[in-house]
């Protein structure tokens, strides 16, 4: 090991000596050269060497001297390069305003020369600045234009930077798939360059993105690759971060042994190196493991310690997880008031973090005024005059064409006006007759609709009374019976507590029945008009999933959210009812250990929502009954009751919003409910 360290120090010393020797050699060479283009090229080589040696102050001195010489000689290539290096130094010092101005100057001169590689270098540098400032749209545009040239010329260093910039921009604009694509490209280039730091960074980014996509095994694969790349002495903090992350990934698919192995190792390692952030991440994950395994006493100690650390170091993402763990613990222990307190803190912090993660678009400022360069005036005078003459000729042509078009428009307008006035009297009389006929027809249609509506209301009334007299009466009578038994001391409190789960189920059944009855009767008895708007379907998924978390935990169902950000044009309240009914049905008809997957995708310009489960499935004959206006229903896998109205409501609400709903199912294998909705306002 000592020999390796000595060799590394020797190599670094030789590199620094070589770099210093090159700078000294160029400085001497420059001193004896004439004021010509050769001196400009030597100056640029010296500026580049000083920049790479991070001697920025000295580099700026030579940049100023070189700039004066290039202007004097009208050396366009030199002017472009000088402005480029000056902008690089401004960017390093985070003076982005002057950096952008320098890059724009450099790009103008590269454009005059037709130097595509120079333009690409500038575009990539501008893209990096804009991405750092949060202006992701402009950053993406510049970096993408640069990549095409870098790929053509196989410039690996430039590609590494550009791919990484794009991956960061796509991630910050919530385009996870595109971010993953460019992180993988960046990793490939960095492996060719043998850039150890870049390889570790890209591999870690890929693992994190696979985790966000719920591809937990792929995430583990790349996290373990990072572990193998780490230097035991210099990468301790990164190791402290990776170990708990791997444990958390194993926890996602309930491999408790592997999860415990990595989480305990990560907790011990982070305590050893005194890394509060790593200790916090490990404590949150290991307490979640203990909650799932029922070790509530140990989990309580760990959650409280994690809360103290998260508050001390102000780690808001991990504090958010900690709030959720507190809520789970108190709910499991029956402390529902405390659970509600932690849930409120969770949602308040979540809203705060959502605001912070929104891309910040910088305020557009006025461009820097550039002083005219006297030495370049002669260089560009002829070209500018020729351009002005061409523009003057084109302006005259456009002016003449506009006069001709204006005259033609006036003539046509006059003719049309005369025709209109001539026919006006005849059209007026015919229009009055048509209006009277239209009014009579409209009244007839309204009368027919009122008659039909009254008939439907009577039919709905009969159906509602039938349902209420049966299901709702049973549920409420059962609840009242339990309470009367307790009131009359017919059963002990201990026996009553044993009956509480059944009582809770009856209350849930009555609540769901009332919810569906009210929505269904409203859609049947009123002229329900959807109020369409654009909204993010992913927000509705997350909200409705949170409503069934307790039932999912009770049945030990794996609920996977594969949704992504996408906008739908429909009545938000109606679609919330549809999504809630479909998710509730999926939970109802899945067994212990089954999986429910919620997703959305683009289909021919429309949004396709899919609620899929691996539950008991539906037979072919029962599928045909699902969306009928009757009250077909069956009990769930835990004997849950239904109303028979949920899917009828879903069908009516989806069709009101210009959509369609259908189901695919195989008994014993599972069911997929599909809902297709417009993403933009449909044409009338």
N, C-alpha and C positions, 0 to 999 in steps of 0.2 A: 504493500500500500504506500509506504514512504517513497519507493522508487517511482510509482505512478504520479504521486504529487510532485516530486522533483521534476519529472519529465514534463508535466503540465506547466509548471512554473517556467521551465526552460523554453518551452514552445511559445509561451506568452511573451517572454522576454525577447525572443528572436523576432516575433511578429511586430512588437512595439519598436524594436530596433530597426527592423526593415522599413516600417512605416515612417519613422523619424528620418531615416537615411534618405528615403524617397523625397520627403518634404524639403530637406536641406539641399538635395541635389537639384530639385526644381527651382528652389529659391536662387541658387547660384546661377543656374542656366538663364533664368529670367533677367537677372541683373545685366547680362552682357548681350541681350538680344536687341535688335532694332525695333522701332515702333511700326511693326507690320503684322500681318495675319499670323505669322509663326509665333509672335509674342502673345497674341490673343490665345492661341491653342495651348501654349505652355502655361499661361495664367489660369486657364480653365482647368487644366490637369492639377495645378497646385491647389485651386479652390476645392476641387473634388477631394483631393487627399486630406486637406484640412478639415473638410466637413466629415469625412469618414473617421477622422481622428478625434472628432467632437471638439475641435478647437474653433468654436464658432466666432468668437470675437476677432481672432486673427483672420479667419476666413472672410468676415465682412470687410475688413480693411482691404484685402486683395480684390474683393468683389467691386468695391467702389473704384479702385484704380482701373480694373479691367473694364468696367462699364464706361468710364470716360474714354478709354482707348477704342472700344468697339464703336462708340458713337462717332468718334473722330474718323475712323476708317470706314464707317457705314457697313460694319461686319454684322449682317443680320443674324447669322447662326450664333455668333458670340453674344449678341444682345439677348437672344432667346435663352441661352444657357445661363447667363449671368442672372437674369430675372428669375429663372427656375431655382437656382441655388439660394438666392436671397429669400424666395418664398419658402423654401424648405426650412431655413433657419427661423423665419417668422413663425412657421407652423410649430416647430419644436418648442418655441417660447410661448405658444398658445396665443400669439397675436394673430388670430384668424382673419381679422378684417384686412390687415396689410398682406397677409399670406395669400388670400383669395385674389386681391388686386394684382400681386406679383405673378401668380399663376395665369391670370387672364392676359396680362401683358405678354408673358412668355408664349402662350398659346397663339396669340395674334401673329407673332413673328414666325413660329413654327408653321402656321397656316400659309404665310407668304412663301415659305420655302417648300411647302408640300411635304413636310417631314411628319409622316403618320406616326412613327414611333415616338417622336417628341410630343406630339399631341396626346398620344395615349398615356405617356408618363404624367403629363399635366392633369389629364382627366382623372387618372387614378388617385393622384394626390388631392385633388379637389374633392373627389368622392370620399376619401378618408376623413377630411375635415368636416364635410357636411354630415357624415354619419356620426361623428363625435358630437356635433352641435345638435343632433336630433332631427336634422332635416333629411329624413331617410329617402324621400322621393327623389330629390336632386342627387343625393349620394349614390343611390342605386343606378340612376341614369348615367352618371359619369363613369362609375366603375364598370358597368356592363359594356359601355362603348370601348373602354380600354382593354377589357379582357379579350375581345375579338382579335385585336392586334397582337397582344402578348401570346395568345395561343398559336397564331399563325407563325410568329417568329420564335416560338418555344423559349420564351424568357421566363425561366423558372422562379427567380427571385421576385420579379414583378407579379407573376401569377400567384405566388404564395400570399403576397400582401392583398392583391385584389380579391382573391377567393375568400380570404378571411374577412375583408371589409363587407362583402356581399352577404356572407353568412350572418354577420352581426346585424346588418340592416334588416335582413329578412326575419331574424329572430325578434328584433324589437318592434316589427310591424306584425307580429303574431302569425307569420307564415312559416310554420315549423318544418313542413316538408321541404320547402326551398332552402331553408337554413341548413337542414341536414344534408341536402344534396351538395351545397358548396363547402360545408365542413369536410365532407368526404373527399371532395376534389382537393381542398387545401391540404388534407392529410397525405394524399398521394404525392403531391408536389414536394411537401416537406420531407417525406421519406426519401425521395430522390436526392434532395439537398442535404440529407443527414442533419437536419435542423432539430436537435434533441428537444429544445424548449418548445418549438412550434409543434412537434409531434405530440408531446404530452398535452399541450393546450387543445389541439384539434381532437385528440382521442377523448379527452374529458368532455369536450363540448358534444361530441357525437353520443357519448353515453348518456349525458343529461337530456339530449333531444329524444333518444329512444325511450327514456323514462317518461317524458312528457307525452309520448305517443302510446303509452301503456304497453310497449314492447319490452317487458321487464327482463326477459332472458338475453335479448340483444344488449340491453343496458348493462347487465352484469358482465357480459363478455367484454365490452369495451372498458368498463371500470377495472376489471382484472388486468387488462392490457396496460392500463395506466400504472397499476401497482408494480408490474414487472419492469416498467421504465424508470421508476423513481430512484433517485440517489438517496441512500439511507441518511446522509448527513445534511444535504441541502434541500431536500423535498419533504421534510417532516410535516410541515403544515398541510401540504397537499395530501399526504398519506392520512393524516388525521381527518381530512374531509372525506376521502374516498371510502374508508372502512365503514363508517356508519351508512353511507349511501348504498353500498352493496347489501348490507344487512337489511335496510329498508326495502330494497328491491325483492329480496327473498321473502320478506314479510307480505308483500303484495299478493303472492299466490300461496301464502300460508305454509311455506316450508320453514317451520319454526326452528328446527335444529340448526340449519344453515344460517338463518337470520340471527339466532342467539350467538352462534360462533363469531360472526363478524361484528355484531353490535357490542358484545362484551370486550372483544379485542380492541375495537375502536374506542370504547369508553376508557379502558385502561391506558391505551397509548396516548390519548388526548390529555388525560390527567397527568401522565408522566411528563409530557412536554409543556404542560400548563397552557393549553390552547382552549380558552373558554368557548370559542365558537364551535369547535369540534366536540367538546364535552356536552354542550347544549344539544347539538344535533343527535348525538348518540343517546343522551338521556330521553329525548322525546321519542325516538324510535324504539328503544328498549322498553319504555313504559307502555307504549302501544302494544308491543309484544306481550307484556305481562297482563294487560287488560284483556286481550283476546284469549289468553290462556286461563284467565280467572284469578290471577295472583294480584288481587286488588290492593292489599296492604303494601306490598313492595312497589306496585305501580304508583300509589299515592305519594310515597316518599320521593320517588324519582321525578314525578310530575312537579311536585313542589320545589325541588332543587332546580329543575330546569326553568321554572317560572322565575326564580330569583336571579339566575344567570341571564336569562333573556331580558329581564327588566334592567339589569345592571349594564349590559353591553348594548342595549337597544337594538337587538336583532328582531326586526318586526316580522319577517316571514316565519321564523321559528316560534316567535311569540304567538302568532296566529295558530300554528299547529298546537301549541300548548293550551290555548283557550279551548280548542276542540277536544283535547284529551281530558281537561277538567270537566267539560260538559258530559263526556262519555262516562267518566268515573261517577259523577254525582247522579246521573240517570240510572246507572247500574245499581247504585246503592239506594235508590228511591228518594234521593234529595232533589226533588224536581224544582223547587224554588232556586236552589243554588245552581242547578243545571241551566235554568232560564237566565240567571245572571251571567254565567260564562258564555251562553249562546249570544246574548246581547253584545258583550264585549267582542266576541268573535266577528259578528257581522259589522260592527262599527269599524274595527281595524281592517276588515276585508275591503270595505268601501274606501277607506283611506289608501290602502295599498293599490287598489284598482286605479284610483286617480293618479297615484305616483307613477304607475307603470305605463300610463298613456304617453305616446310619443310627444315630446315638446318641440313644437315648430318655432324656430327663432324668429324674432321680429326682423322684417326686411328693412335694412337701412339704406340710405343713399350711397351710391358707389363713390369711391375715393376719386377726387378730381386729380387728373394727371396733368402735370405741367408739360407744355409742348417742348419737344426736344429739338433744339436748333440744329444740331448736327445731322438729324435724320430728315429735316425738311427737304433738302435738295435730293436726298435719296428717294423720296416718295412723291415729289412735286408733279412729275410727268404723269405718273399712274393716277394720282388724284384728279388732275385736270381732265384726263381722258375719261375717267369714271363719271365726273360731273357732266361732261358733254353728253355721254350716253344717257344719263338719267334725265337731262333736259329734253332730249329728243323723245324719249319714251313718255315723258310727262305731256308733251305737246300732242302726241298720238292719242293718249288716253283722254285728254281734254276734248279733242275733236270727236272722238267716239261718244263721249258722254253727252255732247251737244246733240248729236244725231239721235241718240237713244231718247233724250228728253223730248225732242220735237216729235218723234214717232209716238211716244207715250201720250202726249197731249192730243194728237190727231185721233188716235184710237179711243181715248177717253171721251172726246167730244162726240164721236159717232155712236158709241155705246150709250151715252146720255140721251141723245136724240131718240134712239130706238126705245129706250126705257120709258121716256115721256110719252111716246106715241102709244105704247101698249098698256100704259098704267091704268087707264080708265076701264079697259076690258078686263084686265087682271083683277082689279079691285072688286068688280061685281061678282066674278067667279069665286074669288076668295071668300066673300061674305057667305055665299051658299055653302061652300065647303066647311067653313067654320061652324055654321048651324048644324050641318049633318054630323060633324065631328063631336059637337057638344051633346047631341042626342045619343050618339053611340057610346060616348063616355059615361053618361048617366046610366044607360042600360047595363054596361059592364060593371059599374060600381054596385048597382042593385043586385046583379047576379053574384058578385063576390061577397057582398054582405050576407046573402042567403046561404051561400056555401060555408061562410065562416061560422054562422050560427049553428049549422048542422055539425061542423067539426067540433065546436065548443061543447055541444051536448055529448058528442062521442067521447071527447077527452075527459069530460066530467065523470062519465060512467067508468072509464078505465082507471082514472085516479082513485075514485072511491073504492073500486075493487082492490087495488093494490094497497091502499092505506088500511082498509079493513082487514087485510090479511097479514102482510109482512110487518108493517109499522106497528100494528096492534100487538103482534106476537112479541116483537122486540121490546116495546115499552111495557107490556104486561109482565114479561120476564124480569125486567129491571125492577118494576114495582113489587113483584112477588118477593124478590130477594130482600128488598128494603123492609117490607112488611114482616118477613120472618125475623129479621134482626130487631125490629121495633117491638114485636110481641115476645121477644126472648125465646122464640121457638128454636133458634140455633145459637150456638155460642159465637163470640167474635172470632175465635180461631177458625171455626167452620166457615164463617162468612168470608174470612180472608182467603180461605182455600177456594171459595167460589168467585173471588174477585176477577180472575182472568176471564171466566165465562161471562161475568157481568160486563167487563170491559169490551169483550167481543160483541155482545148484544148492543152496547152503546155505539160502538163503531159502525155496526150494521145499520142501526137506526139513523145515525148521522149521514152515512153514505147514501142511504135510501132517500132521506130528505133532500140532500144536495142534488141528486140526480132528478128527483121528482120536480123540484123547483125549476131547475134549468130546462127540463123537458117540457113542463107545462108552460113555461115562458115562451119557448120556441114554438109551441103548438097554438097557444091562445093569443099571441100578439103578432103583429106584423114586424117580425124581428129583422132589423136592417143592420148588416155589419158595418162597422166603422173602421175601414181599412187604413193601415199605416205600415211603415217600414219598421221592423224590429228584428233584433238578433235572436234567432231560435235557440242558440246555445245558452242564453240567459234563462230561458224558460226551462230547458232540460235541467240545468243545475238547481233551479228553484224547486222543481217538482221532485227531483231525486232526493232532495233534503227532507221532503215530507214523508218519504217511505223508509228512511234510514233505520228507524227503530224496528219496523217489521222485517226489513232485510236482515238486520242483525239477529232477530229472533229465529228466523228460518235458516240462518247461515248461508244466505244467497250471495254469490259473487256478482256485484252490479258494476258493469264496465261502461264508462262514459267515453265513447269514441267520437263525440260530436265535435264540430269545429265552427268557428265564427262564420255565419252566413245570414243574410238578410232575407226576410219573407214579407210579401205585401198582403196582409190580411188583418182581420180583427184580432188583436192580441188576446183579449179576454176569452174569445171563443176558442182560439187555438190552445190556450192554457187549459181549458176544460177538456179538450180532446187529449192532450198529452198526459194530463193527470189520470184520466180514465184508462188510457192504454198502459201506462206504467203500473197503476194499481192492479189492473187485470193480470199483467205479467207476474207481479209478486204473488197474486192470489193463486195462480195455477202453476207455480214452480215449487219443486220439492227441496228439501235440505240439500245443500251442496250444488244446486243448479246454478246456471249463469243467465243473467239478463244483460243484453247489450243494447245501448242507445246510440244511434248514429244518424248522420245526415250527409247527403251527397247531392251533386248537381246532375240532373237528368234532363237533357234537351232544353236547357234554359230554365228549368223549374227546380224547386227544392224537393228532394225525396227524403222523407223522414222514415226511419225504420226502428221499431221496437221489437227486438228478437229475444226469445227465451228458449231454454232447453227443457221446458216443463212437460206436462202430460199430453199436450197437443189436443187437437179437435178433430172429430170424425168428419167425413165428407158431408153426411146428412145434416150434421149440426152446424157446419159452416154456412149452409144455405139459410139457416134460421137467424143467424147472428144479427143482421142489419134490418130484419123485418120489424114492423111497428108493434109486434106483440110484446110479451114479457118473458121470453125464453131466458132461463138462467140455470146454472148449476153451482154446486158448492165447490169451494177451493180445496187445495191439498191439505189445509189445516182446518177443514170444515167451515171456512168462511162463507157467509151468506152473500147473495147478490140481489139486485133489483130487476135485472132484465132490461133496464132502460139505458145503461151507459153507452153501449155501442149504437143504439138508435139515435141518441143525442149526438154522438160523434159524427155519424153519417150526415145528419141534417146540418150540423155546424160546418163541416168540411165543404159540403156542396154549396152552402150559402157563400163561402169564400172562394168559389170558382175552383175547387179542388176535387179530388176523388180519394176514396179509401178502399183498401182491399186486404185480404188476408191469405196467407199460405201456411198450411199446417200439416204435420204428419203425426198421428197418434203415437205417443210414447217417445217421440224425438224432439218435438218443440213446435213453436209457432212464430211467424213473422207477420206483424201488422205494418202495412205501408200506407203513408199519407203523402199525396203529391199536392203541393201548393205553389202558386205563382210567386216569382221573385220581384216582379214589377207589375204595375197596374195593367190589367188585361184590356185589350182594345174592345170598345163597345161593339 
